[in-house]
């Protein structure tokens, strides 16, 4: 762990500890590839929330004779609201952590990868029930997060937690689009007519 990223322990408030816990997601101080670990946390959180939503919605669908549309629409809405909440809390936590660590965009902050990875995953589990769409969303997000095509690198320059989060949100959107194209191509060319 980099000494520059060690928080100074003078006069910490409870909210400082909460911000550090959220920003690092328990994996930010791991020695190798904290961003990749953060992405894996994003996959786990996404799958947990998606699974919980599915259990609740399909149980109610059977009881109330909901249509598939009445199940999928709330599921998508729930995931979008969850990602929005993670992102907004992440902006706060990343801003606070940046001040505590006295460093611009500290490597220990991985909540941005969690949010971006969750965005990328919006493409897969809604439409396919197999692991390759999740793996491709993970890999595509990591590629875009590292590569930072235009305008992602410029988004890093935004102030404080917003800058920390913005480029990963953008990488998540790029990965969402690329994975959606990949899934659609698969469905049209390899699953069509069958």
C-alpha positions in Angstrom: 0.0 0.0 0.0 1.3 3.4 -1.0 2.1 5.6 2.1 0.6 8.6 0.2 -2.7 6.8 0.3 -2.7 6.1 4.0 -5.4 8.3 5.6 -4.2 10.5 8.5 -6.0 9.3 11.6 -6.3 12.6 13.3 -9.9 13.7 14.1 -11.8 11.2 12.0 -15.5 11.3 12.1 -17.8 8.4 11.6 -18.7 9.7 8.2 -15.0 9.6 7.2 -14.8 5.9 8.0 -18.1 5.3 6.1 -16.7 7.2 3.1 -13.5 5.2 3.1 -15.4 1.9 3.4 -17.7 2.8 0.5 -14.9 4.2 -1.7 -12.6 1.2 -1.3 -15.3 -1.4 -1.2 -13.1 -3.6 1.0 -10.7 -4.3 -2.0 -9.2 -0.9 -2.8 -6.0 -1.6 -0.7 -5.3 -5.1 -2.3 -1.8 -5.0 -3.7 -2.5 -6.0 -7.4 -5.1 -4.4 -9.7 -7.5 -2.8 -7.3 -9.6 -1.6 -10.3 -10.2 -5.2 -11.4 -11.1 -6.3 -7.9 -13.6 -3.3 -7.8 -15.1 -4.5 -11.1 -15.5 -8.0 -9.6 -17.3 -6.4 -6.6 -19.6 -4.7 -9.2 -20.3 -8.0 -10.8 -21.2 -9.6 -7.4 -23.3 -6.7 -6.3 -25.2 -6.6 -9.6 -25.9 -10.3 -9.6 -27.0 -10.2 -6.0 -29.4 -7.3 -6.7 -30.6 -8.9 -9.9 -31.2 -12.2 -8.3 -33.1 -10.7 -5.4 -35.3 -8.7 -7.7 -36.0 -11.7 -9.8 -37.1 -13.8 -6.8 -39.4 -11.1 -5.5 -40.9 -10.3 -8.9 -41.4 -13.8 -10.1 -43.0 -14.8 -6.8 -45.5 -11.9 -7.1 -46.0 -12.6 -10.8 -47.3 -16.1 -10.0 -49.5 -14.8 -7.2 -50.9 -11.8 -9.2 -50.8 -13.2 -12.7 -48.4 -10.6 -14.0 -47.3 -10.6 -17.6 -43.6 -10.9 -18.5 -43.6 -7.2 -19.2 -44.9 -6.5 -15.7 -41.9 -8.4 -14.4 -39.1 -7.1 -16.6 -40.0 -3.5 -16.5 -39.8 -3.2 -12.7 -36.6 -5.4 -12.7 -34.9 -3.0 -15.1 -36.2 0.0 -13.2 -34.9 -1.5 -9.9 -31.4 -2.0 -11.4 -31.3 1.5 -12.9 -32.3 3.0 -9.5 -29.7 0.8 -7.8 -26.9 1.9 -10.2 -27.9 5.5 -9.7 -27.8 5.2 -5.9 -24.3 3.5 -6.1 -23.1 6.3 -8.4 -24.4 9.1 -6.2 -23.1 7.6 -3.0 -19.9 6.9 -4.9 -19.4 10.5 -5.9 -19.8 11.6 -2.2 -17.5 8.8 -0.9 -14.8 9.4 -3.6 -14.8 13.2 -2.9 -14.5 12.6 0.8 -11.8 10.0 0.4 -9.8 12.2 -2.0 -9.7 14.8 0.7 -8.8 12.4 3.5 -6.0 10.8 1.5 -4.9 14.2 0.1 -4.4 12.8 -3.3 -6.2 13.3 -6.7 -8.0 10.1 -7.8 -6.4 7.7 -5.3 -5.9 4.2 -6.6 -7.6 2.8 -3.5 -10.9 4.2 -4.6 -12.8 1.5 -6.5 -16.4 2.5 -6.1 -16.1 4.0 -9.6 -15.3 0.6 -11.1 -18.3 -0.9 -9.2 -20.7 1.6 -10.7 -19.2 1.4 -14.2 -19.2 -2.4 -14.2 -22.9 -2.4 -13.1 -23.8 -0.2 -16.0 -21.9 -2.5 -18.4 -23.9 -5.5 -17.0 -27.2 -4.0 -18.0 -26.7 -5.5 -21.4 -26.3 -9.2 -20.4 -28.4 -10.8 -17.8 -31.6 -9.1 -18.9 -31.5 -11.0 -22.2 -29.4 -14.1 -21.8 -29.2 -16.6 -19.0 -25.7 -17.7 -19.4 -22.3 -16.6 -18.1 -20.6 -15.6 -21.4 -22.6 -12.3 -21.5 -21.5 -11.5 -18.0 -17.9 -12.3 -18.7 -17.9 -10.3 -22.0 -19.4 -7.3 -20.1 -16.7 -7.6 -17.5 -13.9 -7.8 -20.1 -15.3 -5.0 -22.2 -15.6 -2.7 -19.2 -12.0 -3.4 -18.2 -10.8 -2.7 -21.7 -12.7 0.6 -22.0 -11.7 1.6 -18.4 -8.0 1.1 -19.1 -8.1 2.4 -22.7 -10.2 5.5 -22.0 -11.4 6.4 -25.5 -12.6 9.9 -26.1 -14.0 11.7 -24.0 -13.3 9.4 -21.0 -9.8 10.8 -20.3 -11.2 14.3 -20.3 -13.9 13.3 -17.9 -11.2 12.5 -15.3 -10.4 16.2 -15.2 -13.8 17.0 -13.6 -13.6 18.1 -10.0 -13.2 15.6 -7.1 -15.5 12.6 -6.9 -17.3 13.6 -10.0 -14.1 13.2 -12.0 -13.3 10.0 -10.3 -16.7 8.5 -11.2 -17.4 10.1 -14.6 -14.8 8.2 -16.7 -15.8 4.9 -15.3 -19.5 5.7 -15.9 -18.5 6.5 -19.5 -16.5 3.2 -19.8 -19.6 1.4 -18.5 -21.7 3.0 -21.2 -19.2 2.1 -23.9 -19.1 -1.5 -22.6 -22.9 -1.6 -22.4 -23.2 -0.6 -26.0 -20.4 -3.0 -27.2 -21.8 -5.9 -25.3 -25.3 -5.2 -26.5 -24.0 -5.3 -30.1 -22.2 -8.5 -29.3 -25.3 -10.2 -27.8 -27.6 -9.0 -30.6 -25.2 -10.3 -33.2 -25.1 -13.6 -31.4 -28.9 -13.8 -31.2 -29.3 -12.8 -34.9 -26.6 -14.9 -36.5 -26.2 -17.9 -34.2 -29.6 -18.3 -32.5 -31.9 -17.0 -35.3 -34.3 -19.3 -37.2 -33.8 -22.1 -34.6 
